[in-house]
Amino acid sequence: MTLQYVTGFVPTDDRGGGTLKYMSGFGNSFETEALPGALPIGRNSPQKVNYGLYAEQLSGSPFTAPQATNQRSWLYRIRPSVKHSGRYRKVDKGFLRTAPDARNESHLPIDQLRWDPTPLPAEPVTFVNGLHTITTAGDSDTQVGMAAHVLLVTRSMTSEYFFNADGEFLIVAQENRLRFCTEFGIIEIEPGEICIIPRGVVFKVELVDGPARAYVCENYGGAFTVPDRGPIGANCLANSRDFLTPVAAYEDREEPSTMFVKWGGELYAAPIDQSPLDVAAWHGNYYPYKYDLRHFSPVGPILFDHADPSIFTVMTAPSETPGTANVDFVIFPERWMVGENTFRPPWYHRNLMSEFMGLVYGVYDAKPEGFVPGGMSLHNCMLPHGPDTPAFEHASNMELKPSKLTGTMAFMFETRFPQRVTKYASELGTLQPNYTDCWADLKKHFDPARKEPKRG
């Protein structure tokens, strides 16, 4: 049986598209039902729930977490989730790795690294075995750090389901669309959109228009949230109204299935007898959601100089140290460049934070050559990086007039921890052996007798 849903909110095509329905807002407490009267009113756990449903709470934070960070939802389902569990057995985790497991996997020396796009495999691969870990950082057991994965999917999950107990997933679509059928409803994303699946939420992934590639950040720490804007004030960057949460949907299907679980860095599987996507109603503030990166409203300098890339932070997973993120998700979207007497691409720098970068589409202005959509790079803690030689020469000598970067979308997964490269990533044929040569032709321009004329 297909997923059934009803809702009072139907977005226009540019707010979710197609026939799928969403609710708007970030961090809201939502309520939604797929059957009239399925959602209890005035209480969470009545003695008997309508339609013979079971009441169950899913907690994404400790019970005693402060109100501002307390995350939980009540689900009203055909069977309680204990019926969607079983006698688990450890199964091959393929190329999936979890920190700190990858710490000693790679024999690569420290270096700035870059990869061409990872080819889609010819054999059938679902979301479960399509996660290929590139880097890990921190320690999942202590709930700090992250992993960066490339997702390659060539087959939809049918009677297979999955949840991650080690962290939440932030999925960046890069090639073709992906549909996430979750306990809370259905989410669909295309290149330029992201989806967040919280820790513990059960889902399956379907292809929409062919084999798909995506980037995935697995966040072991506190949940992603929108960053504080500080002096920017109440508006711009990622606005809360543009985050979309699915309406309730349920799948009443009786057939042998498999539940996969990522727990403690290992992959487990258990046979179950029915679909676990059987939630007919839910309410709360712990749920999956999506965001269109093209709705991000960038801010920047409008006279001179170049602001820190933190102004492009879409989401952040904070740590116990204020201003030092466990993970930041940063994008470099379309934007106007107007700085006078200013070197406009990102400047050369060394950084405490370690940066995993990907390109969804278009051209990245600091690396116009060799960094293509589907590719990725890694600039680890305190290793210098910046524009390649052609970008430096062009930016240093171009006529400075207002110009717009168009048709581009790059991003970073940035963390305070060193990112350790996996054996899989170190042996990929797409690893560019001569990446650091992009700076080899940077010339010495120093002349103590020359002084640039004063401008501005």
N, C-alpha and C positions, 0 to 999 in steps of 0.2 A: 504494500500500500504506500502511496506517495505521502510525503509530509503534508499535513493539513494545517492551515493557519487562518486566522482572521485578525483584523486590526482596525483601529480607528484612524490610523495615519498612513497615507499613501504619498510617498515622495514623488516629485516630478522626475523626469528622466535624468536630470543632472544631479539628483540627490539620491541615487541608488540604482536607478535604471530598471528596465524590464518590468516584470510583475512582482518582484520581491518588494517587501514592505519593511520599513525601518522606523524606529523612534529616534528623535534628534536630541543631542545633548551629551556632555561629558560628565561622568561621575554622578549622574542623576540616580534617584531611586525610581525605577520603572515598575509598572505592573502591566501584564498582558495575558490574554487567554485565547486559546484556539477553539474552545467550546464555551458557549454562554453559561455563566455560572460556575465554571470550573475553578475560579479563583475565590477562595474564602474571603469574606469581608469582615474586618474588625478583629480578626484573630489569625494566627499562623497555622495552628495545628488543631482543628476541630476533631471531635471524637470520630465523626464520619465525614469524609470529603465527598462532594458531589461526584457522580459518575463512577464511584468506587475507586477513586484515585488514592494514592499514598502521598502523604506530606513528608518532605525531606528537606533539610537545610544543607547547603554547601557553603562552607566558611573558607574564605581566602585569606583570613588573618586570624590571629589568636582571638578568643572570645573577649578578652579584656583590652584589646587594642583601643586607643583613644577614638572617640566618635569620628573624628576627621579622617582616620585611616582604617576604620573598621569596615571590612568588606564581607558581605554575606548575602545570599539569596535563598528564598524558599521556593522549592520546586514541587509541583503536583503532577505525579507521574503514574503510569499504568502499573509499573512494578517499582519497588524500591531498588536502589542501586546495588544492594547486596545480591540481588538476583542477576545482576549484570557483571558479576565477578565469579571467580571459580578457582579451581586448582591451577595456579600459575606454574608455568615451566619457563626456565630461562631459554631464550632463543638467540640465534646469531644476530648481533647488532650491526653487522655490516660495517659501513664507514662512519657510523655514529659514535662520537666520543664525548666525554663529559670531564670537565676539570675536577681534579688535577691530573686525570689519566694521561693526557697528551703531553705532559711536561717533558718527558724524555723520549718521545716517539721519534722526533725529527733530528737528523744529524746536520741540518743546515746551520751554518754560522749565522750570527745576528746580521741582518742586512735589511735594506729596504726591498720589498718584494712586490711583484705584480704578476697577475695571471691573465691570459686571454680567456674568453668565455668557455665554460665547461660544456662539452658537447652533450646533447641529450642521448641517452643510451637507446639501442635498438630493441632491447628486450623489455618485457613488461615490468614496470617499476611503479609502485604506489607511493604515497606520502611516507609510509612507515619505513620502507627500505630505500626511499629516495633522498633521505637526509644525508648529506655528505659534509662532515665537519671539516672546516678549514682551520679554525683557531679555537682554543679554549683559554679561559682566564679565571683566576680565583679558585674557588672550591665550592662545588654545589652542595656538599654536605653541611657547610656552614652558611649556606644561602648568601654567598657573595660572589660576584663575578658574572661571567657570561660565556657564551659560545657563539661563533659565527658559522653558519652552515650555508651551503648551496643546496637548493632543493631541485631535484630533477624528477618529474612525474610523467609517465607515459601510459598509466592505466588508472582508472577510477577505482576507489574502494567501493565494494558492493556490500558484502557481508562481513567487512572488517571495520573495526572501530579502534580508537586510540585516545589515550590521555597521557599527559606528562606530569609526573609528580615532582620533577626536579626544578621546574621553572615555568615561566610563561613564554609564549612564542609571539614574536613580532614578525610578520611575513610581509615582504616587499615583492609584489608581483613584478616580473621583468619580461617574460615572454608568454603570451596568451593568458587566458583567464582561469581562475580557480574558484570552485564553489565549496564552501565549508558548511556542511550540514552538522549542526551542533545540538546539544541538549536544549539550547535556548532559542533556536531558530536557524535560519539560513542566511549566510553572508556570501556575497560574490565579489571578487576583486579583479581588476584588470591592471595592466601596467600603468603606473602612476598612482595606484591605491595601495593601502596597507590594511592588514587585519591583525588584531591582537586576540589571541586565545589564552585566557588565564590558566594558571596552574590548576590541574585537576579536572578541567572541563572536557567532556567526552565529545569527539567529533569524528567525521569521516570527510575525505576530500575527493571531489569529483572534477574531472576535466570538462571544460565547456566548449572549447573550440580547438582541441588538439593538445599534443604534448606541451608541457609548461615548465618553465624555469623560474625560480624565485630565489631571493636571498632571505635568510632567516636569522634573526637574533634570538637566542635563548637566554632569557634574563633569569639568573638564579636568585636575585635579590628582591627588594621591595618592588611592588607593582609599578609599572609605567604610569606617569601622570603628566599633565601639561606643566611646563616650567613656570615659575614665578616670573612676571614680566618686569618687575622692578620699576625703574623710571619710565619705561615705555607706557605703563599704565594699564588700562582695562582692555585695550583692543589691539588687533593685529596679531601676527604669528598664527598659531593654530587656535581658532575660535571654537569655543565649546559647542556651539550650535551645529557645527559641521561634522561632528562625530555621530555615527549612526549605529544603532543597536537593533538587532533583529527582533521581530515579534515572535510570540510563542508559536511553535510548530511541533507536531508529534508524528511518529512513525509507529504504527501498530502492525508489526510484521513478525510472524512466528516462523522462524527457520534457523537452522544451526548457523552460528556466527562465531567470530573470534574477537576477543578484546585484547588489544596490545597496550602495554603500560611501560613507560620509561620511568624507572625508579632506581635511585642510587647509582646512576650511570649505566645501568644494565637494561636490557629489553626483555620483557616477559610477555607470555601469551596464555590465554585461558579460553576454553570453549564456553560459549553461552548459547542459549536456546532461542533468543529473540533479539530484536533491535533495542539498544539502550537509549535511542533517541525518542523516548516515549513521554516527554514532558508536555502536558496539555495546557499548563498555565504556570506562571512564575512571577515573583516580585522580588525586588531587592536592588543592590548596587554592585553585584559581582556577576559579570557577564562578558561575553565576547563582543567586539565592536569593530568598526571599520572607519577609515578616514581617507579622503581624497587629497593627496598631496598638492594638487593643483588649486586647492582652496586656501593653501597657506599664504598669508599676507606678509611678505618680507618687509623688513625695515632696514635702513642702512644710512651711511653718511651722505649728506646732500651738499657738502662743500668741499672737503678734502679728507685725505687719509682713508684707512681701511679698518673697519670695525672687526673685532674678534669674531670667529665663526660661530660663537655661542649665540649670536643673534638669529641664527637659522635653526635653533633647537625646536623640533616639533614635539618630542616627548623626552622625559627624563625619568630614570629610576634612581632616586636619591639614595645616598649612603648615610651613615651616622654622622659624617662630617659635612656641615653645611657648605654648599657650593662645590662639593666634590662628588660627582655622580658615580654610582655603581655602573650605570650605562647611560649615555646620551644618544638619542637618535636625531641626527642633524641632516638637513637636506640643502642642496644648492640648486634652487629652481630658477625659472625665468625671472629676470629682474633688470631694472635699469641701472646703468653705471654712469655716474655723473661727476665723480670727484675731479676737482681741478688740480693740476700739478701733482697727480697722484698715480703711483703704480697700482693699477686696478686689480690684477689677479691676486690670489692669496700670496702673502709674502713668504719668504724663506723663514722657517722656524724649527725649533726643537720644543718638544711638548712633554709634560709629565704624563698626559693621557696617551693611550695607545689607540691608533686609528685604523679601523678596517673600513675600506671604502669600496663602493660599487657604483656602477653607472646603469641606470634604468634605460634611458634613451638619450640621444643627442650627443653633444660634445661637451666635455668638461674644459673650462677655459684655461685652467692651469696646466693641462696635459692634453693638448689637441692632437697629439700623435701617440699611438700605441695603447691608449686607454679607450676601449670600445664598449658599447652596450653589452652587458652580460659579463664583462670582465671585473676584476677586483684587485685591490692593492692593500698592502699592510705596511704602515709606518709605526713602528713600535716606540715605546717609551724612550725619549731623549735621542732618537735617531733623526738626524736632520732631513728635511724634505722641503719641497716647494716647486715652483714652476720649472718646466724643462727649458732647454735653451731656446727653441723657437718661440715659446710663450714669453720668455724674458725679453728677447730682442724685439718682438712685436710690441709688447706693452711699454717698453722703454722708449720707443721711437714713434709710436702712433700719434696721429693728431687727436688731441683730447677734446672730444665733443660728446654730448650725451649719446649713449648707444645702449641697445637692449639686447641682452642675451636671451635668445628664444629657442624653443624646442629642445630644452635640456632638463635633465633631472638626475642629479648625482646625490649620494647620501653617504653618511658615515655612521658606523657603530663605534662609539668612542667610550673607553673605560679607563678607570684609574689603575687597572692591573695590567701587567705585561700579557700580551696575547701569544700563547705558545702554538706554534704551527704543528699540525698533525702530520703523521707519516703519509697519509693519503695526499694531503695538499703539497707536501714537499716532493712527492714523486709524480705529480700531475704533469703530463706532457705539455700543458698550457702554461706552465711556469716560464716566465720570460728570463732567460739566463743573463741577458745584458741590460736589464731594466735600468741599473744605475748609470749606464752610459748616456742616459738622457741629459745628464748634467756634465758630461765630459767636455763638451765644447764651450762651456761658460768661460769667457775670456777675462783676463785681467785688464780692467779699464783704469786702474789707479794711475793718477798723474798728479804729483804734488804741486805742479805749476798751474794746474787747471782748476777752475772753480766754476760751478754752474751758475748762470745768472739768476739773480733773485726773481722769483715769480710770485704773482698773486699779492 
